[in-house]
Structure formats: structure tokens, C-alpha cells
Amino acid sequence: MPEIENFQSEFLTFCRSKPADEVYDPGAPRVCALGQFVAGHGYTGGAVGYHTYDLDTGGKIIQGFYPTPIYESIFGGDYTFGALAARIEALQS
């Protein structure tokens, strides 16, 4: 993602900061895990696809790619931040 260095580790830190039992909706752009994460980096909206995102930075749309394993982790089962953090941690081992 542009302007977000170390995407995977920052996303993992974000997931760990959320209550482990908090549920996210992977199909809802503003409340999905990735949508909440990018909102914390100053993006005001956007859309997330299988490998791509379109983010609104206040009038400027940024398009790009994010790692496939992150996508698969987000949609990979139990939709709680605790379970998501565990899936991302497994990617690092």
C-alpha cells in the first residue's frame, strides 16, 4: 500500500490493538478489518478487491495492490480480530 511501510507488520499491530473477540465484516468496506486499518492511516473511503484497493485520500484516488496472504487471512475463517491476528502471525513463521 502506498505510504504504509511494512504493511504486514503494521496491519498485525493494528489487529492486536483491537479486542480479540471484536468481529469485523469482511464484506463491508468501512467496517472490514482492512477498511478500519486504512482509515487509521488517513484514508477516508475506498474499495477493496481480491488483490487491489482504491483509496480516497480526500479527493485523490490511490490504486494499488496488497499482499495476497493478507487478503486470504482477512477472509480466512473466524471474523474476529484475535483469529485474524493469529492467521497473520502464522504467515510470519
TIDREN-570675 format. One record per residue (C-alpha): residue in three letters; residue number from 1; x, y, z. Coordinates in nm, 3 decimals. Each point is the difference from the previous one (the first is absolute). Example, Ala and Ser with C-alpha at 12.3 -4.5 7.8 and 13.67 -1.06 7.14 Angstrom:
- code / pos / east / north / up
- ALA / 1 / 1.230 / -0.450 / 0.780
- SER / 2 / 0.137 / 0.344 / -0.066
***
This chain:
- code / pos / east / north / up
- MET / 1 / 0.000 / 0.000 / 0.000
- PRO / 2 / 0.134 / 0.343 / -0.074
- GLU / 3 / 0.127 / 0.200 / 0.296
- ILE / 4 / -0.036 / -0.297 / 0.233
- GLU / 5 / 0.341 / -0.158 / 0.049
- ASN / 6 / 0.028 / -0.348 / 0.144
- PHE / 7 / -0.363 / -0.068 / -0.084
- GLN / 8 / -0.024 / -0.348 / 0.149
- SER / 9 / 0.159 / 0.088 / 0.334
- GLU / 10 / -0.201 / 0.321 / 0.033
- PHE / 11 / -0.322 / -0.182 / -0.085
- LEU / 12 / 0.083 / -0.267 / 0.259
- THR / 13 / 0.065 / 0.268 / 0.263
- PHE / 14 / -0.336 / 0.155 / -0.085
- CYS / 15 / -0.180 / -0.334 / 0.032
- ARG / 16 / 0.163 / -0.063 / 0.339
- SER / 17 / -0.114 / 0.344 / 0.118
- LYS / 18 / -0.363 / -0.097 / -0.047
- PRO / 19 / -0.189 / -0.214 / 0.253
- ALA / 20 / 0.065 / -0.364 / -0.093
- ASP / 21 / -0.371 / -0.079 / -0.005
- GLU / 22 / -0.099 / 0.304 / -0.208
- VAL / 23 / -0.166 / -0.112 / -0.322
- TYR / 24 / 0.071 / 0.164 / -0.335
- ASP / 25 / -0.208 / -0.037 / -0.316
- PRO / 26 / 0.231 / -0.091 / -0.291
- GLY / 27 / -0.264 / 0.098 / -0.254
- ALA / 28 / -0.066 / 0.352 / 0.126
- PRO / 29 / 0.264 / 0.251 / -0.116
- ARG / 30 / -0.015 / 0.240 / 0.293
- VAL / 31 / -0.017 / -0.260 / 0.278
- CYS / 32 / 0.214 / -0.276 / -0.147
- ALA / 33 / 0.338 / -0.050 / 0.164
- LEU / 34 / 0.191 / 0.154 / -0.290
- GLY / 35 / -0.244 / 0.291 / -0.026
- GLN / 36 / 0.044 / 0.083 / 0.367
- PHE / 37 / 0.377 / -0.026 / -0.035
- VAL / 38 / 0.029 / 0.234 / -0.297
- ALA / 39 / -0.239 / 0.248 / 0.162
- GLY / 40 / 0.255 / 0.025 / 0.279
- HIS / 41 / 0.257 / 0.102 / -0.260
- GLY / 42 / -0.202 / 0.297 / -0.120
- TYR / 43 / -0.203 / -0.159 / -0.278
- THR / 44 / -0.363 / 0.103 / 0.003
- GLY / 45 / -0.151 / -0.275 / -0.209
- GLY / 46 / 0.061 / -0.240 / -0.278
- ALA / 47 / -0.059 / -0.346 / -0.131
- VAL / 48 / 0.191 / -0.320 / 0.053
- GLY / 49 / 0.014 / -0.279 / -0.255
- TYR / 50 / 0.180 / -0.332 / -0.019
- HIS / 51 / 0.346 / 0.149 / -0.053
- THR / 52 / -0.071 / 0.370 / -0.036
- TYR / 53 / -0.128 / 0.300 / 0.183
- ASP / 54 / -0.125 / 0.344 / -0.099
- LEU / 55 / 0.045 / 0.247 / 0.285
- ASP / 56 / -0.134 / 0.352 / 0.027
- THR / 57 / 0.246 / 0.239 / 0.162
- GLY / 58 / -0.237 / 0.293 / -0.009
- GLY / 59 / -0.056 / 0.041 / -0.371
- LYS / 60 / 0.293 / -0.202 / -0.134
- ILE / 61 / -0.055 / -0.368 / -0.074
- ILE / 62 / 0.301 / -0.223 / 0.054
- GLN / 63 / -0.003 / -0.342 / -0.161
- GLY / 64 / 0.234 / -0.283 / 0.084
- PHE / 65 / 0.055 / -0.355 / 0.107
- TYR / 66 / 0.031 / -0.162 / 0.340
- PRO / 67 / 0.146 / -0.341 / 0.081
- THR / 68 / -0.220 / -0.296 / -0.088
- PRO / 69 / 0.068 / -0.173 / 0.335
- ILE / 70 / -0.153 / 0.299 / 0.179
- TYR / 71 / -0.316 / -0.028 / -0.208
- GLU / 72 / -0.019 / -0.373 / 0.065
- SER / 73 / 0.049 / 0.062 / 0.372
- ILE / 74 / -0.281 / 0.257 / 0.013
- PHE / 75 / -0.245 / -0.234 / -0.171
- GLY / 76 / 0.146 / -0.315 / 0.155
- GLY / 77 / -0.250 / -0.106 / 0.261
- ASP / 78 / -0.098 / 0.132 / 0.342
- TYR / 79 / -0.058 / 0.373 / -0.048
- THR / 80 / 0.138 / 0.122 / 0.331
- PHE / 81 / 0.311 / 0.211 / 0.034
- GLY / 82 / 0.159 / -0.258 / 0.230
- ALA / 83 / -0.037 / -0.276 / -0.258
- LEU / 84 / 0.118 / 0.234 / -0.277
- ALA / 85 / 0.310 / 0.094 / 0.199
- ALA / 86 / 0.077 / -0.371 / 0.048
- ARG / 87 / -0.032 / -0.064 / -0.375
- ILE / 88 / 0.233 / 0.290 / -0.080
- GLU / 89 / 0.249 / -0.116 / 0.265
- ALA / 90 / -0.001 / -0.343 / -0.169
- LEU / 91 / 0.109 / 0.170 / -0.324
- GLN / 92 / 0.313 / 0.124 / 0.173
- SER / 93 / 0.117 / -0.341 / 0.117
***
